[in-house]
């Protein structure tokens, strides 16, 4: 196995030559070259997968699901209008302040509307009444703490981004193999996430479900923490 090295703190771009000539800076650069991993270039595919995963978690936090045939949208994602309104009403306990609800009802009721459907209107009003009567799903939207797995949220946020904890720069999580990622998460002291409860199989399923893409080569396979400093190989 290769010698475990720190995650680099040296900027990925080329530093000015005069700046690098300073004795203190030169010593820092030399130390980085000896004791830190080489810079990792993260492909666009990884960034794209992170953005798609963020949208999936956003839908989850809002109590929504993707529906390609849906008659509403969240950004570029098609969703079902009825589910969107019912989720908001269940969360707030009121129909007031739910933007778009009354025009939607009007479209199902108005004679000259192309969306008019008495049967659909009746079914939706019954569901709407149940949503108003039930208090089990009252919450603040988006519900990031109760509706979204916090370990998955932590992984998505750190997939391609630089993470700084206690002054230390952590690797982007797309650089890890699954077993190494599990060990890294267990060594992290992130109190609001149940990171230590996830095994490799469970974590890999979550990564696949979210559609996250790793770097193709040079992945981190070994993680250790000595004297409070992470080292990788």
Order of alpha helices (4+ residues) and beta strands (2+ residues): alpha-alpha-alpha-beta-beta-alpha-alpha-alpha-alpha-beta-beta-alpha-alpha-beta-beta
